[in-house]
């Protein structure tokens, strides 16, 4: 069509896309800089659109006019004419500000820049540049303020280009990074800060470039040349920089050093975790009175929160109930109760296995700890220290392979007595043990030591009672009076005291045999002692060949005199000639009779009152018991539980006895293995007798 588009841009030919008009984007556009060209006489020969806007005259109105007439306030015409003549004569430019009168009669203060021009024909012209003074001053203020803000800001500021290379760095960021600006410009963050993990930061910057969405308060930590020995932390915010045409220029970065807050947060979190660990220890350590389990609970709490390897050691003398004091040159006999390791097989191999008693030389650190009752902290373990930690040179080599780099041992002290030590090592955790770790370890050891002391005294008392109990139980021949007999005594679970259950097989005159199973209510040494007295009395009375009823009456009176003791008992006398068994019951569970071709049955006996109640009559029941028949007597610990009804458990007993024929010893093992619960707080006495066939 030959026509031109607006603003001097040719119109596109054909069907090509129509380009939008160019929008203001530069500094001159912000200023609205007007351009005017004058000939040597001062007439206007070129008049820009900005001049139209500034002075109010359209180009046709201005072109050919004397500039002084339409561009200058009348009171300054002479001055301006003189300045114009000087510029044209000397070629030296001029700059200044004076008021103008616009076409509409209003006055505006304008900044002028004038200079002489020379074209290729040698003709001379004058170029005048004019801008509204208030706009110029505002822009100057903005630039000055921005410059001062950037240079004086305590916050690190930087600009990265689209390749994430530094373009600009303010003084605060120079101080933060520890490098002058010229050593950062043109380099990437990774090159400037090699000891800072910038992966996440670079990924965030790329997302900002791509999406335009700012990334605020990105957390970064590491080392810089400004402080190469101390880790610092910063919060970094990023936003995309664009020009007025929305062209992406790069990313602006602000950096705030939050090291103090970071350290305070780390310390607060560490304190919170320490409190949580102490609370966890209070809940988990000492759940039972079992010595080994209590030690395992302490080791489990310590790993991995406090250490990568933990061992709980007790002085062997303390385990045996003796004082554990050591002389200056005396080795320590130490029993390891528990060892826990977090993925450290070499260190675990170097540790003493639980249950082993090992002699540690006087120079070993654990020996020094239990001898002095004081903790020993070795933040950095060197090759010269490992032999003082390990029991043998081979164990020291294993610890070295495991990478043990820090060591801490604290004493276990309860009631003023050193019981042993909590031994801690670090391999995977890169931090050395510090004072906070020492305080925490001592707190854990202090709490656990009381529980361990309770457990070891309880275990000593229980072992004493169990020894007494076993010494009072009979050892009987497998065959007596025409009966094949098998028996078991199963102590209560390790966390419960020994009870007063007993059994007895007593040969009587005439080939008869008395079978006894009883249970003294209560536990501990007193129950075991009462059981021993009742067993002795039963043996004495049985030798008189008393009727079961009469024997229980005598035992009842004896029990009444034993400090309010109460016991249950089944007393049975087998007579092989009559093929009968006479049985009396004193508050005990009924025996089971097994006969060939018939299901097992609970004998229907008068229950009677427990021994020690007094004033209640007992009765004797006679039952047939022929060759091959079996009689099963037991205490309530075999069948009673807190979770199941007694009838259900008795039915389970009968079901087990109904199985295929087994030797009596196997039957005893089967019943205990199947019915007796590991955590049962009651002991069990079991007695099975089978009538032998007549030859």
C-alpha positions in Angstrom: 0.0 0.0 0.0 3.0 2.3 0.4 1.7 3.8 3.6 3.7 4.0 6.8 2.7 3.0 10.3 2.6 5.2 13.3 5.8 6.6 14.9 7.6 6.3 11.6 7.4 2.5 11.5 6.6 1.1 8.1 3.4 -0.9 7.9 3.9 -4.6 7.4 3.3 -5.9 3.9 1.2 -9.0 3.1 -0.2 -11.0 6.0 2.7 -10.7 8.3 2.0 -10.0 12.0 1.4 -6.5 13.1 4.0 -5.3 15.6 2.7 -3.3 18.6 4.0 0.2 19.1 7.3 0.4 21.1 6.6 1.2 24.7 8.9 3.5 26.8 11.6 1.5 28.3 14.7 3.7 28.8 15.8 6.5 31.1 15.1 9.2 28.5 11.5 7.9 28.3 11.2 8.2 32.0 12.5 11.7 31.9 10.3 12.6 28.9 13.4 14.2 27.3 12.4 16.7 24.5 14.7 17.1 21.5 14.8 20.4 19.4 17.2 21.3 16.6 17.7 25.0 15.6 19.4 26.5 12.7 22.0 29.3 13.0 19.3 31.9 13.2 17.5 30.1 16.1 14.6 28.8 14.1 13.2 25.4 14.9 14.0 22.9 12.2 13.2 19.6 14.2 10.6 19.2 16.9 10.2 15.8 18.8 6.9 14.4 20.2 8.3 14.9 23.7 8.8 18.6 22.8 5.1 18.7 21.8 4.2 17.3 25.2 6.6 19.5 27.2 5.9 22.8 25.6 2.3 22.3 24.3 3.0 23.1 20.6 2.4 20.6 17.9 5.2 20.2 15.4 3.5 22.2 12.6 3.1 25.1 15.0 6.7 25.0 16.2 8.7 24.3 13.0 10.1 27.4 11.5 9.4 29.5 14.6 12.1 31.3 16.6 12.8 29.0 19.5 13.0 31.9 22.0 9.5 33.0 21.1 7.7 29.7 22.0 10.1 27.9 24.3 11.2 30.6 26.7 9.5 32.8 29.2 9.4 36.4 27.9 11.4 37.7 30.8 14.4 35.4 29.9 14.4 35.9 26.2 17.4 38.2 26.1 19.4 35.9 28.3 18.6 32.9 26.2 19.4 34.6 23.0 22.8 35.5 24.3 23.5 32.0 25.6 22.4 30.6 22.1 24.8 33.0 20.4 27.7 31.9 22.7 27.1 28.2 22.0 27.0 28.8 18.3 30.1 31.0 18.3 32.3 29.0 20.6 31.0 25.4 20.2 30.9 25.0 24.0 27.7 23.5 25.4 25.5 25.1 28.0 23.3 23.6 30.7 20.9 25.3 33.1 17.3 25.6 34.3 14.8 28.4 33.7 11.1 28.7 33.5 9.2 28.3 30.2 5.7 29.4 29.3 3.7 26.7 27.7 1.2 27.3 24.9 -1.7 27.2 27.4 0.0 30.0 29.4 1.2 27.9 32.3 4.8 28.1 33.5 7.1 25.1 34.1 10.7 24.9 35.3 12.7 23.0 32.7 16.3 21.7 32.6 18.1 22.5 29.4 21.1 21.1 27.7 22.4 22.9 24.5 25.2 22.0 22.2 26.4 22.9 18.7 26.0 20.3 15.8 27.9 20.0 12.6 26.6 17.9 9.6 28.5 16.4 6.8 28.0 19.5 4.6 29.6 21.7 7.2 26.3 23.3 8.2 25.9 24.3 11.9 22.9 23.6 14.0 22.0 23.7 17.7 20.6 20.8 19.6 18.5 21.5 22.6 17.5 18.8 25.1 14.9 19.7 27.7 13.2 17.9 30.5 10.8 18.9 33.3 13.0 19.8 36.3 10.8 18.1 38.9 11.0 14.9 36.9 14.8 15.2 36.7 15.1 16.0 40.4 12.8 13.1 41.4 14.8 10.7 39.3 18.1 12.0 40.7 16.7 11.5 44.2 15.6 8.0 43.3 18.9 7.0 41.9 20.8 8.6 44.8 18.5 6.9 47.3 18.8 3.5 45.6 22.5 3.8 45.4 22.8 4.7 49.1 20.4 2.1 50.2 22.3 -0.6 48.3 25.7 0.5 49.4 24.8 1.2 53.1 22.3 -1.7 53.6 23.4 -4.2 56.3 21.7 -6.8 54.2 23.7 -8.4 51.5 22.4 -7.6 48.1 23.4 -8.9 44.7 22.2 -9.2 41.1 22.7 -12.4 39.1 22.3 -12.6 35.4 20.3 -15.3 33.7 23.3 -17.6 33.9 23.3 -17.0 37.7 26.6 -15.2 37.6 27.2 -12.2 39.8 26.6 -8.9 38.1 26.5 -6.6 41.1 27.4 -7.1 44.8 27.0 -4.5 47.6 29.5 -3.9 50.4 27.4 -5.9 52.9 27.6 -9.0 50.7 31.4 -8.4 50.3 31.7 -8.6 54.1 29.4 -11.7 54.3 31.2 -13.6 51.6 34.6 -12.4 52.6 35.6 -11.4 49.1 35.8 -8.1 47.3 33.2 -7.4 44.6 35.7 -7.7 41.8 36.4 -11.3 42.8 32.7 -12.2 42.7 31.6 -10.4 39.5 31.2 -12.9 36.6 31.4 -15.9 38.8 28.7 -18.3 40.0 27.6 -18.8 43.6 29.2 -22.2 43.6 32.5 -20.7 42.5 32.4 -17.9 45.1 31.2 -20.1 48.0 32.6 -23.6 47.5 31.9 -24.6 51.1 28.3 -23.7 51.1 25.6 -26.1 49.9 24.1 -24.0 47.1 22.3 -26.8 45.2 18.9 -25.9 46.6 19.6 -22.2 46.2 20.6 -22.6 42.5 17.5 -24.7 41.9 15.3 -22.0 43.6 17.0 -19.3 41.5 16.3 -21.2 38.3 12.6 -21.6 39.3 12.4 -17.9 40.0 13.8 -17.1 36.5 11.4 -19.5 34.9 8.2 -18.7 36.8 8.7 -15.2 38.2 7.5 -16.3 41.6 9.8 -15.0 44.3 11.5 -17.5 46.7 11.6 -16.1 50.2 13.7 -17.1 53.2 15.6 -19.9 51.7 17.8 -21.4 54.5 21.5 -21.9 53.7 24.4 -22.8 56.0 28.1 -23.3 55.4 31.6 -21.7 55.6 32.8 -18.6 53.8 36.2 -16.9 53.5 34.9 -14.3 55.9 34.9 -16.9 58.8 36.4 -20.1 57.5 36.4 -21.9 60.9 32.8 -21.2 62.0 29.7 -22.3 60.2 27.2 -19.5 59.5 23.6 -19.5 58.4 21.7 -17.2 56.2 18.2 -16.6 54.9 18.2 -15.8 51.2 15.3 -14.3 49.2 15.3 -14.1 45.4 13.0 -12.4 42.9 13.2 -11.9 39.2 14.4 -8.6 37.6 12.6 -7.4 34.5 12.8 -4.3 32.4 9.8 -2.2 31.5 9.2 -4.4 28.5 9.2 -7.6 30.8 12.5 -8.7 29.4 14.1 -10.9 32.1 17.4 -9.4 33.3 18.3 -11.8 36.0 17.7 -12.5 39.7 18.0 -10.1 42.6 19.3 -11.7 45.8 19.1 -10.5 49.4 21.1 -12.2 52.1 20.6 -11.9 55.9 23.0 -13.5 58.3 21.0 -15.4 60.9 23.8 -17.3 62.5 22.9 -16.3 66.0 19.3 -17.2 65.6 20.3 -20.4 63.8 22.6 -21.4 66.7 20.0 -20.5 69.2 17.5 -22.6 67.3 20.0 -25.5 67.2 20.7 -25.2 70.9 17.0 -25.0 71.6 16.3 -28.1 69.5 19.2 -29.9 71.1 17.8 -29.0 74.6 14.4 -30.2 73.5 15.8 -33.4 72.3 17.7 -33.9 75.5 14.6 -33.3 77.5 12.7 -35.7 75.3 15.5 -38.3 75.7 15.4 -37.9 79.5 11.6 -38.3 79.4 11.9 -41.3 77.2 14.5 -42.8 79.5 12.2 -42.3 82.5 9.4 -44.1 80.7 11.5 -46.9 79.2 14.2 -47.7 81.7 13.3 -49.8 84.7 10.0 -51.2 83.4 10.9 -54.5 85.1 13.1 -55.7 87.9 15.1 -57.8 85.5 18.8 -56.7 85.6 19.7 -57.5 82.0 16.5 -56.0 80.6 17.1 -52.8 82.5 20.6 -52.6 81.1 19.3 -53.2 77.6 16.7 -50.4 78.0 19.5 -48.0 79.0 21.6 -48.9 76.0 18.5 -48.7 73.7 17.8 -45.2 74.9 21.4 -44.0 74.3 21.6 -45.3 70.7 21.4 -43.5 68.3 20.3 -40.3 70.0 23.4 -39.9 72.1 25.9 -42.4 70.7 26.5 -44.9 67.9 27.7 -47.6 70.3 26.7 -48.0 73.9 27.6 -50.6 76.5 26.3 -51.0 80.0 29.0 -52.6 82.3 28.7 -53.6 85.9 31.5 -54.5 88.3 31.4 -58.2 88.9 31.7 -57.7 92.6 28.6 -55.5 92.6 26.7 -58.2 90.6 27.7 -60.7 93.3 26.5 -58.4 96.1 30.0 -57.3 97.3 31.5 -53.8 97.5 33.1 -52.8 94.2 35.9 -50.5 95.4 39.2 -50.6 93.5 42.7 -49.8 94.5 44.9 -47.5 92.3 46.8 -50.4 90.6 43.9 -52.9 90.7 42.2 -54.1 87.5 38.5 -54.1 87.2 36.5 -57.3 86.7 33.6 -56.0 84.6 30.5 -57.9 83.4 28.9 -56.5 80.3 25.1 -56.5 80.6 24.1 -54.9 77.3 25.6 -53.7 74.1 23.8 -51.6 71.4 25.3 -50.4 68.1 23.9 -48.4 65.2 25.3 -50.0 62.0 28.8 -50.4 63.5 29.7 -54.1 63.1 33.4 -53.6 63.7 32.8 -51.7 66.9 30.2 -54.3 67.9 32.8 -57.0 67.4 35.2 -55.2 69.6 32.7 -55.0 72.5 32.5 -57.6 75.2 29.4 -59.7 74.5 26.6 -59.5 77.2 27.2 -61.8 80.1 31.0 -62.0 79.7 33.2 -61.0 82.6 36.4 -59.3 81.5 39.4 -57.9 83.4 40.3 -54.4 82.4 43.8 -53.2 83.2 44.2 -50.3 85.7 45.2 -47.9 82.8 41.9 -48.5 80.9 39.6 -45.5 80.9 36.6 -47.6 82.0 38.7 -48.8 85.0 39.6 -45.2 85.9 35.9 -44.2 85.6 34.6 -46.9 88.0 37.6 -46.4 90.4 37.2 -42.7 90.7 33.5 -42.4 90.2 34.0 -39.6 87.7 33.2 -39.3 83.9 35.9 -39.3 81.2 35.4 -37.3 78.0 37.7 -37.7 75.0 36.3 -35.4 72.3 38.9 -36.5 69.7 40.1 -40.1 69.9 43.6 -40.6 68.5 45.5 -43.7 67.9 47.2 -43.3 71.2 43.9 -43.4 73.1 42.3 -46.5 71.5 44.4 -49.0 73.5 43.1 -47.4 76.7 39.5 -47.8 75.5 39.6 -51.4 74.1 40.3 -54.5 76.2 42.9 -55.9 73.8 45.1 -54.7 70.9 42.8 -56.6 68.5 39.8 -54.8 69.8 41.6 -51.5 69.4 42.1 -52.3 65.7 38.4 -53.1 65.3 37.5 -49.7 66.9 39.9 -48.0 64.5 38.3 -49.7 61.5 34.9 -48.7 62.8 36.0 -45.1 62.8 35.5 -44.4 66.5 36.4 -40.7 66.8 34.9 -39.7 70.1 34.5 -41.4 73.5 32.6 -40.8 76.7 32.2 -43.0 79.8 30.2 -42.0 82.8 29.8 -44.0 86.1 26.6 -45.7 87.2 26.2 -44.5 90.8 23.3 -45.4 93.1 23.0 -44.7 96.8 26.6 -43.6 96.9 28.0 -46.8 95.4 29.7 -47.1 92.0 27.9 -50.0 90.2 29.6 -49.8 86.8 29.7 -47.5 83.8 27.8 -46.4 80.7 30.3 -46.6 77.8 29.6 -44.5 74.7 31.3 -44.1 71.4 30.7 -42.2 68.2 31.4 -43.4 64.6 28.6 -42.3 62.2 27.8 -39.1 64.1 30.5 -36.7 62.9 30.2 -34.4 66.0 32.5 -35.0 68.9 31.0 -35.5 72.4 30.7 -32.2 74.2 29.7 -30.8 77.6 26.0 -31.0 76.8 26.4 -34.7 75.9 28.3 -35.2 79.1 25.4 -33.6 81.1 22.9 -35.8 79.3 24.9 -39.0 79.7 25.2 -38.3 83.4 21.5 -37.7 83.7 20.7 -40.9 81.9 23.2 -42.9 84.0 21.9 -41.4 87.2 18.3 -42.4 86.5 19.2 -45.8 85.2 21.7 -46.6 88.0 18.8 -46.5 90.6 16.8 -48.9 88.5 19.8 -51.2 87.9 20.6 -51.2 91.6 17.0 -52.1 92.4 17.1 -54.9 89.8 20.4 -56.3 91.1 19.2 -56.4 94.7 16.0 -57.9 93.7 17.8 -60.5 91.6 20.1 -61.3 94.5 17.1 -61.8 96.7 15.3 -63.8 94.1 18.4 -66.0 93.5 18.6 -66.6 97.2 14.9 -67.5 97.4 15.2 -69.7 94.3 18.2 -71.5 95.8 16.3 -72.1 99.0 13.2 -73.2 97.0 15.2 -75.7 94.9 17.0 -77.0 98.0 13.7 -77.8 99.6 12.2 -79.6 96.7 12.6 -83.4 96.6 14.7 -85.5 94.2 12.8 -88.7 93.7 13.5 -91.8 91.7 11.6 -92.2 88.4 9.9 -95.3 89.7 8.6 -95.8 93.2 5.8 -98.0 94.7 4.6 -99.2 91.3 4.4 -95.6 89.9 6.4 -94.0 87.2 6.8 -90.4 88.2 7.9 -87.2 86.4 8.0 -83.7 87.8 8.9 -80.1 87.1 9.4 -76.9 89.0 9.3 -73.7 86.9 10.1 -70.5 88.7 8.0 -67.4 88.0 9.1 -65.0 85.3 12.4 -63.2 86.0 10.6 -60.0 87.1 8.5 -61.8 89.8 9.5 -63.2 93.1 9.9 -66.9 93.7 6.7 -68.4 95.1 6.0 -71.2 97.5 4.9 -74.0 95.1 6.1 -77.5 95.9 5.6 -81.2 95.1 6.6 -84.4 96.8 6.7 -88.1 96.2 6.7 -90.0 99.5 7.1 -93.8 99.7 4.9 -95.4 102.3 4.6 -98.8 103.9 2.9 -101.6 102.0 4.1 -100.4 98.6 1.9 -97.3 98.8 3.0 -93.8 97.6 1.9 -90.4 98.7 1.7 -87.7 96.0 1.6 -84.1 97.1 1.3 -80.8 95.3 0.9 -77.5 97.2 1.1 -73.7 96.9 1.9 -71.3 99.7 0.3 -67.9 99.0 2.8 -65.1 98.7 6.3 -65.0 97.3 9.9 -64.5 98.2 12.0 -66.1 100.9 9.2 -66.2 103.5 7.0 -68.2 101.1 9.9 -70.5 100.3 10.6 -71.0 104.0 6.9 -71.7 104.8 6.8 -74.2 101.9 9.8 -76.0 103.4 8.2 -76.3 106.8 4.9 -77.6 105.3 6.8 -80.1 103.2 8.7 -81.3 106.2 5.5 -81.6 108.2 3.8 -83.5 105.3 6.6 -86.0 105.1 6.5 -86.6 108.9 2.7 -87.0 108.9 2.7 -89.2 105.8 5.0 -91.6 107.6 2.3 -92.2 110.1 0.1 -93.6 107.3 -2.7 -91.1 108.1 -5.9 -90.9 106.1 -5.6 -87.9 103.7 -8.3 -86.1 105.5 -6.5 -86.4 108.9 -3.2 -85.4 107.4 -4.8 -82.2 105.9 -6.3 -81.4 109.3 -2.9 -81.6 111.0 -1.4 -79.4 108.2 -4.2 -76.9 108.7 -3.3 -76.4 112.3 0.4 -76.2 111.6 -0.3 -73.6 108.9 -2.4 -71.5 111.3 0.7 -71.2 113.5 2.9 -69.9 110.7 2.3 -66.2 110.9 -1.0 -66.1 109.1 0.2 -68.2 106.2 -2.3 -69.7 103.8 -1.6 -72.6 101.4 -3.5 -74.9 99.0 -2.7 -78.6 98.8 -3.7 -81.8 97.1 -2.7 -85.0 99.0 -3.2 -88.4 97.3 -2.2 -91.9 98.5 -1.9 -94.6 95.8 -2.4 -98.2 96.8 -1.3 -100.6 94.0 -2.9 -103.6 95.7 -6.4 -102.0 95.7 -5.8 -100.1 92.4 -7.1 -97.1 94.1 -6.1 -93.6 95.0 -7.5 -91.8 98.0 -7.4 -88.0 97.6 -8.1 -85.0 99.8 -8.2 -81.4 98.6 -7.5 -78.2 100.5 -8.6 -75.4 98.2 -6.5 -76.6 95.3 -7.3 -77.1 91.6 -8.5 -80.6 90.9 -6.1 -83.3 89.5 -6.6 -84.8 86.0 -7.0 -88.5 85.6 -6.2 -90.2 82.2 -7.5 -93.7 81.5 -7.0 -95.7 78.3 -9.9 -95.3 75.8 -11.4 -92.4 77.7 -11.0 -88.6 77.5 -9.0 -86.9 80.3 -11.1 -85.8 83.2 -10.9 -83.4 86.0 -11.6 -85.3 89.2 -14.7 -84.2 90.9 -13.4 -83.6 94.4 -14.8 -81.5 97.3 -12.7 -78.4 97.0 -12.2 -77.8 100.8 -10.8 -74.7 102.4 -7.1 -73.7 102.0 -4.7 -74.6 104.8 -4.5 -72.0 107.5 -8.1 -71.0 107.4 -9.0 -73.3 110.3 -12.3 -74.9 111.4 -13.3 -76.3 108.0 -13.6 -80.1 107.6 -11.8 -81.9 104.8 -13.0 -85.1 103.0 -11.3 -88.0 101.3 -12.4 -89.2 97.8 -11.4 -92.7 96.5 -10.9 -93.0 92.8 -9.9 -96.0 90.7 -6.4 -95.9 89.3 -5.4 -99.1 87.4 -2.3 -100.1 85.3 -1.5 -97.5 82.6 -3.7 -94.8 84.2 -2.1 -91.5 84.8 -2.7 -88.8 87.5 -1.7 -85.2 86.8 -1.3 -82.8 89.8 -0.3 -79.1 89.2 -0.4 -75.7 90.8 -2.4 -72.7 89.5 0.6 -71.1 87.8 0.3 -73.6 85.0 -3.2 -72.6 83.9 -4.2 -69.3 85.4 -3.7 -66.1 83.4 -5.1 -62.6 83.6 -6.3 -62.7 80.0 -8.3 -66.0 80.0 -11.1 -67.6 82.0 -10.0 -70.5 84.2 -12.5 -72.9 82.5 -10.9 -72.1 79.1 -7.4 -72.8 80.4 -8.5 -76.1 82.1 -10.0 -77.2 78.8 -6.7 -76.4 77.1 -4.9 -78.6 79.7 -7.3 -81.4 79.0 -6.9 -81.0 75.2 -3.1 -81.3 75.5 -3.4 -84.4 77.6 -5.7 -86.0 75.1 -3.0 -86.1 72.5 -1.0 -89.2 71.5 0.7 -91.2 74.2 4.1 -89.7 75.1 6.7 -90.4 77.8 5.9 -88.6 81.0 9.0 -86.3 80.7 7.8 -85.2 77.3 4.3 -84.5 78.7 5.8 -82.3 81.4 7.8 -80.3 78.8 4.8 -80.0 76.5 2.5 -78.7 79.3 5.1 -76.1 80.5 6.0 -75.0 77.0 2.4 -74.6 75.9 0.6 -73.4 78.9 3.0 -71.5 81.1 3.3 -67.9 80.0 6.8 -66.4 79.9 5.7 -63.3 81.8 3.7 -65.3 84.3 4.2 -63.8 87.8 3.5 -67.2 89.5 5.7 -70.3 89.6 4.6 -73.8 88.7 4.8 -77.2 90.3 3.8 -80.2 88.1 3.7 -83.9 89.0 2.6 -86.7 86.8 2.3 -90.3 87.9 1.5 -93.4 85.8 0.6 -96.7 87.2 2.9 -99.4 86.0 1.5 -102.6 84.5 1.7 -105.7 86.7 4.2 -108.3 85.5 
